[in-house]
């Protein structure tokens, strides 16, 4: 009997911005698009959030999808699937040894809890140093910002990555609401940041077993890259 590869999916626990009244949370399509291709490929997926418990969903993600529906509406109507977001385990409960890959979803909520979580940073480092796949999409790479490997060196240093660009942030009218520019912070840690020719185009960068996607429309392609590397 073939053992199925296991993927740990990380989501935010934050449901609102700190400076403005907008509600935020997980961008649902960044979970569902990845989940659809991974599940079809036979991967086993487990969701964990920073704090554990119920996961907030960005309300805009329920009506706005950069690539059309692509099945997100079907997942939102699926009671069993949505129940997975009611009682998630926390990152503190996770053992990296139980998984073959990690995937960091986005949504603006992650900007307020992914970088602040030392537990998440250490978990990501454990995956990477064990030669396991580390993947992220859109704002998900905020989780990579404080992950360090080797002699206290940033994981992203001298590695090719992408993520939600400042241009996309401005087009999404969130430049004044976010606490920092993900693009700038990745560059400041020595990452080789690359981006698609046009904002919101699907774009994925692979640097060894580090896989990053630029925006919500890239989640499916990140999933396909993870599947390909898992073999």
C-alpha positions in Angstrom: 0.0 0.0 0.0 1.4 3.4 -1.0 1.7 6.0 1.7 0.1 9.3 0.8 2.2 12.4 1.1 1.0 14.8 3.8 0.8 18.5 3.5 0.4 20.9 6.4 -1.7 24.0 5.4 -1.2 27.1 7.6 -3.8 29.8 7.9 -4.3 33.1 9.8 -6.1 33.6 13.1 -6.5 37.3 12.5 -9.9 38.7 11.3 -9.3 42.5 11.1 -6.7 45.1 10.3 -5.1 47.0 13.2 -5.3 50.5 11.8 -8.6 50.5 9.9 -12.0 48.9 10.3 -11.8 46.5 7.3 -12.4 42.9 8.2 -9.9 40.4 6.8 -8.7 36.8 7.4 -8.0 33.9 5.1 -8.5 34.5 1.4 -10.6 31.4 0.8 -9.6 30.8 -2.8 -5.9 30.5 -1.8 -6.9 27.5 0.3 -9.5 26.0 -2.0 -7.6 26.2 -5.3 -4.5 24.6 -3.7 -6.7 22.0 -1.9 -8.6 21.0 -5.1 -5.4 20.1 -7.0 -3.7 18.5 -4.0 -6.7 16.4 -3.1 -7.1 15.2 -6.7 -3.5 14.2 -6.7 -4.1 12.0 -3.6 -2.3 14.2 -1.0 -3.5 14.2 2.6 -4.0 17.8 3.9 -4.2 19.1 7.5 -5.0 22.7 8.4 -3.4 24.5 11.3 -3.8 28.2 12.3 -1.5 30.4 14.4 -3.8 30.4 17.5 -5.9 27.3 16.7 -9.7 27.2 16.7 -12.0 29.0 14.3 -10.5 30.6 11.2 -11.8 34.0 10.0 -12.4 34.4 6.3 -11.9 37.6 4.4 -15.4 38.7 3.3 -14.1 40.0 0.0 -12.8 36.5 -0.9 -16.3 35.2 -0.8 -17.4 37.3 -3.8 -14.2 38.2 -5.5 -11.9 35.7 -7.2 -9.2 36.8 -9.5 -9.7 33.8 -11.8 -13.5 33.5 -11.6 -15.0 30.9 -9.3 -12.7 27.9 -10.0 -14.7 25.9 -7.5 -14.4 28.1 -4.5 -18.1 28.6 -4.3 -18.6 24.8 -4.3 -16.2 24.5 -1.3 -17.9 27.3 0.5 -21.2 25.5 0.1 -19.6 22.2 1.3 -20.5 21.8 5.0 -17.9 19.2 5.7 -15.1 21.2 4.1 -16.0 24.5 5.9 -16.2 22.6 9.2 -12.5 22.1 8.8 -12.1 25.8 9.5 -14.1 25.7 12.8 -11.7 23.9 15.0 -8.1 24.0 13.6 -5.1 22.8 15.5 -2.5 25.5 16.4 1.0 25.6 15.0 2.3 24.9 18.5 0.6 21.5 18.3 2.3 20.5 15.0 5.2 18.1 14.6 7.0 18.7 11.3 8.1 15.1 11.3 4.4 14.2 10.5 4.4 16.0 7.2 6.2 16.1 3.8 5.4 19.7 2.9 4.1 22.9 4.3 1.9 25.5 2.5 1.3 29.0 3.8 -2.0 30.6 2.6 -2.5 34.3 2.4 -5.2 36.9 3.0 -4.2 40.1 4.8 -4.7 38.6 8.2 -1.4 36.8 7.9 0.5 40.1 7.9 -0.5 40.5 11.5 0.2 37.1 12.9 2.5 35.1 10.6 5.7 37.3 11.1 5.0 37.6 14.8 4.9 33.8 15.4 8.3 32.4 16.4 6.7 29.0 16.5 5.8 29.3 12.8 9.2 30.5 11.9 10.9 27.6 13.7 8.4 25.2 12.1 9.2 26.4 8.6 12.9 26.2 9.3 12.5 22.6 10.4 10.7 21.7 7.2 13.3 23.5 5.0 16.4 22.0 6.8 14.9 18.5 6.6 14.7 19.0 2.8 10.9 19.1 2.8 8.9 21.4 0.6 8.2 24.9 1.9 5.5 26.7 -0.2 3.5 29.9 0.2 1.2 32.1 -1.9 0.3 35.8 -2.0 0.8 37.2 1.5 1.7 33.8 2.8 5.5 34.5 2.4 5.2 36.8 5.4 5.7 33.6 7.3 9.1 33.2 5.7 10.3 36.7 6.9 11.7 35.6 10.2 12.5 32.0 9.5 16.2 31.4 10.0 18.4 28.5 9.1 22.1 27.5 9.6 24.1 30.1 11.3 21.2 32.4 12.1 20.7 33.3 8.5 17.4 34.3 7.0 15.9 31.4 5.0 15.1 33.7 2.1 18.6 35.2 1.8 20.0 34.7 -1.7 16.9 32.7 -2.7 14.4 33.5 -5.5 10.9 34.2 -4.2 7.8 36.1 -5.0 4.7 37.3 -3.2 2.0 40.0 -3.2 3.7 43.1 -4.7 3.4 46.7 -3.5 1.8 47.6 -6.9 -0.9 44.9 -6.2 -1.3 46.2 -2.7 -2.0 49.7 -4.0 -4.4 48.4 -6.7 -6.2 46.5 -4.0 -6.5 49.8 -2.1 -4.8 48.4 1.0 -1.5 50.3 0.9 -2.6 52.5 3.9 -4.0 49.5 5.8 -1.1 47.0 5.8 1.7 47.3 8.4 4.5 46.9 5.8 5.3 46.1 2.2 5.9 42.3 1.8 8.0 43.0 -1.3 10.3 45.4 0.5 10.6 43.2 3.6 11.6 40.1 1.5 14.2 42.2 -0.4 15.6 43.6 2.9 16.3 40.1 4.0 18.4 39.4 0.9 15.7 37.6 -1.2 15.8 37.8 -5.0 12.3 39.1 -5.4 10.7 38.5 -8.9 7.3 39.3 -10.2 4.9 38.7 -13.1 4.9 41.3 -16.0 1.4 42.3 -15.1 -0.3 42.6 -11.6 -2.5 39.7 -10.6 -1.2 37.4 -13.3 -0.5 33.9 -12.1 3.2 33.6 -11.2 5.2 31.0 -9.3 8.9 30.9 -8.4 10.7 27.6 -7.5 14.1 27.8 -5.9 14.9 24.2 -5.0 12.2 23.0 -2.5 11.1 26.6 -1.8 8.0 27.4 -3.8 6.2 30.8 -3.8 3.3 32.3 -5.7 2.7 36.0 -6.2 -1.1 36.4 -5.7 -4.4 34.7 -5.3 -4.5 33.6 -8.9 -1.2 31.7 -8.3 -2.5 29.3 -5.7 -3.4 26.5 -8.1 -0.1 26.6 -9.8 1.7 26.5 -6.4 -0.3 23.3 -5.7 0.8 21.9 -9.0 4.4 22.7 -8.3 4.2 21.0 -4.8 2.6 17.9 -6.4 5.3 17.7 -9.0 8.1 18.0 -6.5 6.5 15.4 -4.2 6.5 13.1 -7.2 
